[in-house]
Amino acid sequence: MSVLTQSLARFKQGATAARRTLKRLVHDRQGVGGVEFAIVAPMLIVIYLMAFELTMGLSVAKKTSMASSTIADLVARQENVNKTFLATMSDVTGAIFVPYASNNLLINVSAIRIDSSKSAKVAWSWSTTGLAPYAVGSDAPVPADMLVADTFLIRSELSVTHELMMYLPGMTGSEAKSLTIGREFYFRQRLGTEVTCSDC
């Protein structure tokens, strides 16, 4: 038998063995579950973590809305307020935010006087920063449905920084780890014709 014939025979045997091995691998189902789990598990974990973060964020947003409307409602029920009274709004907000942290709050409360020509001006304003956020007499934005002549409004603005517990490693910077949630509400005064602030 020549060398060429021997080589061809060995090649045929190798090809036959390769076909048998390939066929066996194609029909072999052992380990498929492990491979599928390795592919699907990371996606399921990411989806779970995203759902968890979304639920937390929505809960904080709901509490932000509740706190902002409560502040406007409480101030609108007064005839006269001062900085000491307004400072207690941080305690009110903290109670509403439980169990979430409320130490990164920014609260702005402003009184808006609307005259007979429907011109809305800031009567007074207060902020947790200690500085008045708006100048007295400056124009104030008012929703169209609340722009009624000769009325008085209380506007509360609340923003809080929500820290994300988990984030994608590829994202960098502080904006990837936190987001600011803000809400504002307008309430009409409940008693008298306006709400005054004695030392704002």
C-alpha positions as CSV (number, residue, x, y, z in Angstrom):
1,M,0.0,0.0,0.0
2,S,1.4,3.3,-1.0
3,V,1.9,6.2,1.3
4,L,-0.8,8.2,-0.6
5,T,-3.3,5.4,-0.1
6,Q,-2.4,5.2,3.6
7,S,-2.8,9.0,3.9
8,L,-6.2,8.9,2.2
9,A,-7.4,6.1,4.5
10,R,-6.3,8.0,7.6
11,F,-8.0,11.1,6.3
12,K,-11.3,9.2,5.7
13,Q,-11.1,7.7,9.2
14,G,-10.5,11.1,10.7
15,A,-13.3,12.7,8.7
16,T,-15.7,9.8,9.7
17,A,-14.7,10.2,13.4
18,A,-15.2,14.0,13.2
19,R,-18.6,13.5,11.7
20,R,-19.6,11.1,14.4
21,T,-18.3,13.5,17.1
22,L,-20.1,16.4,15.6
23,K,-23.3,14.4,15.3
24,R,-23.0,13.3,18.9
25,L,-22.4,16.9,20.0
26,V,-25.4,18.2,18.0
27,H,-27.7,15.6,19.7
28,D,-26.2,15.9,23.1
29,R,-28.5,17.8,25.5
30,Q,-26.4,17.6,28.6
31,G,-25.4,21.0,30.0
32,V,-27.9,22.9,27.9
33,G,-29.7,24.1,31.1
34,G,-26.4,25.4,32.5
35,V,-25.6,27.3,29.3
36,E,-29.1,28.8,29.2
37,F,-28.9,29.8,32.9
38,A,-25.5,31.4,32.3
39,I,-27.0,33.5,29.4
40,V,-30.4,34.3,31.1
41,A,-29.4,34.8,34.7
42,P,-27.4,38.1,34.3
43,M,-30.3,39.6,32.3
44,L,-32.8,38.5,35.0
45,I,-30.6,40.0,37.7
46,V,-30.3,43.3,35.9
47,I,-34.1,43.4,35.3
48,Y,-34.7,42.7,39.0
49,L,-32.3,45.5,40.1
50,M,-33.8,47.9,37.6
51,A,-37.3,47.1,38.9
52,F,-36.1,47.6,42.5
53,E,-34.5,51.0,41.7
54,L,-37.7,52.1,39.8
55,T,-39.9,51.1,42.7
56,M,-37.7,53.1,45.1
57,G,-37.6,56.1,42.8
58,L,-41.4,56.1,42.3
59,S,-41.9,55.8,46.1
60,V,-39.6,58.8,46.7
61,A,-41.4,60.8,43.9
62,K,-44.8,60.1,45.5
63,K,-43.5,61.2,48.9
64,T,-42.1,64.4,47.3
65,S,-45.5,65.2,45.8
66,M,-47.2,64.5,49.1
67,A,-44.8,66.7,51.1
68,S,-44.9,69.6,48.7
69,S,-48.7,69.7,48.7
70,T,-48.8,69.3,52.5
71,I,-46.5,72.3,52.9
72,A,-48.6,74.5,50.6
73,D,-51.8,73.4,52.3
74,L,-50.5,74.1,55.8
75,V,-49.2,77.6,54.9
76,A,-52.4,78.4,53.0
77,R,-54.4,77.7,56.2
78,Q,-52.6,80.5,58.1
79,E,-53.3,84.2,58.1
80,N,-49.8,85.1,59.2
81,V,-46.6,83.2,59.3
82,N,-42.9,83.8,60.2
83,K,-39.6,82.2,59.5
84,T,-39.8,80.0,62.6
85,F,-43.1,78.6,61.5
86,L,-41.8,78.0,57.9
87,A,-38.7,76.3,59.3
88,T,-41.0,73.6,60.8
89,M,-41.9,72.5,57.2
90,S,-38.6,70.6,57.2
91,D,-39.8,68.5,60.1
92,V,-43.1,68.0,58.3
93,T,-41.3,66.8,55.2
94,G,-39.0,64.6,57.2
95,A,-42.0,62.8,58.8
96,I,-43.6,62.3,55.4
97,F,-40.4,60.9,53.9
98,V,-39.9,58.2,56.5
99,P,-38.2,55.7,55.9
100,Y,-36.2,57.5,53.3
101,A,-33.6,60.1,54.1
102,S,-34.7,63.7,53.9
103,N,-31.4,65.5,54.6
104,N,-30.9,66.8,51.0
105,L,-34.1,68.8,50.9
106,L,-34.6,72.2,49.3
107,I,-37.9,73.8,50.2
108,N,-39.1,77.1,48.7
109,V,-42.3,78.7,49.8
110,S,-43.6,81.8,48.1
111,A,-46.8,83.9,48.4
112,I,-48.2,85.2,45.1
113,R,-50.6,88.2,44.9
114,I,-52.7,88.4,41.8
115,D,-54.2,91.8,41.1
116,S,-57.3,92.9,39.3
117,S,-55.5,92.8,35.9
118,K,-54.4,89.2,36.6
119,S,-50.7,90.2,37.1
120,A,-49.1,87.8,39.5
121,K,-46.3,89.2,41.7
122,V,-44.3,87.7,44.6
123,A,-45.5,89.1,47.9
124,W,-42.9,87.2,50.0
125,S,-40.8,84.1,49.8
126,W,-38.7,81.8,52.0
127,S,-36.3,79.0,51.5
128,T,-34.4,76.4,53.6
129,T,-31.2,78.0,52.3
130,G,-31.9,81.1,54.5
131,L,-32.1,83.4,51.5
132,A,-35.3,84.6,49.8
133,P,-35.5,82.7,46.5
134,Y,-37.5,85.4,44.8
135,A,-37.5,89.2,45.0
136,V,-40.6,90.9,46.3
137,G,-42.6,92.3,43.4
138,S,-41.0,90.0,40.8
139,D,-43.2,88.2,38.3
140,A,-44.4,84.8,39.4
141,P,-45.5,82.0,37.1
142,V,-49.0,80.8,37.8
143,P,-50.9,78.0,36.1
144,A,-53.6,79.3,33.7
145,D,-56.4,77.6,35.6
146,M,-55.4,79.4,38.9
147,L,-54.8,82.8,37.4
148,V,-57.9,84.5,38.8
149,A,-58.1,88.2,39.5
150,D,-57.8,89.5,43.1
151,T,-56.7,86.2,44.6
152,F,-53.8,85.1,46.7
153,L,-51.8,81.9,46.2
154,I,-49.2,79.9,48.2
155,R,-46.6,78.0,46.1
156,S,-44.4,75.4,47.5
157,E,-41.4,73.9,45.7
158,L,-39.7,70.9,47.0
159,S,-36.7,69.1,45.6
160,V,-34.8,66.1,47.0
161,T,-31.7,64.2,45.9
162,H,-32.4,60.5,45.6
163,E,-29.4,58.4,45.9
164,L,-29.4,55.3,43.7
165,M,-28.4,52.1,45.5
166,M,-27.0,50.4,42.4
167,Y,-26.0,51.7,39.0
168,L,-24.2,50.4,35.9
169,P,-20.4,50.2,36.3
170,G,-19.9,51.8,32.9
171,M,-21.7,55.0,34.0
172,T,-19.4,57.5,35.7
173,G,-19.9,60.8,37.5
174,S,-22.2,61.8,40.3
175,E,-25.2,62.1,38.0
176,A,-25.1,58.4,37.5
177,K,-25.5,57.7,41.2
178,S,-28.2,60.2,42.1
179,L,-31.1,62.1,40.6
180,T,-33.0,65.1,41.8
181,I,-36.8,64.8,42.1
182,G,-38.8,68.1,42.3
183,R,-42.4,69.0,42.7
184,E,-44.4,72.2,43.1
185,F,-47.9,72.9,44.2
186,Y,-50.2,76.0,44.3
187,F,-52.9,76.5,47.0
188,R,-55.3,79.4,47.5
189,Q,-55.3,81.0,50.9
190,R,-58.0,79.5,53.2
191,L,-58.6,82.4,55.6
192,G,-58.9,86.1,55.0
193,T,-57.6,87.7,51.8
194,E,-53.9,86.9,52.0
195,V,-51.2,85.1,54.0
196,T,-48.6,87.5,55.4
197,C,-45.1,86.8,56.6
198,S,-43.9,89.1,59.4
199,D,-40.1,88.6,58.9
200,C,-39.6,87.1,55.4
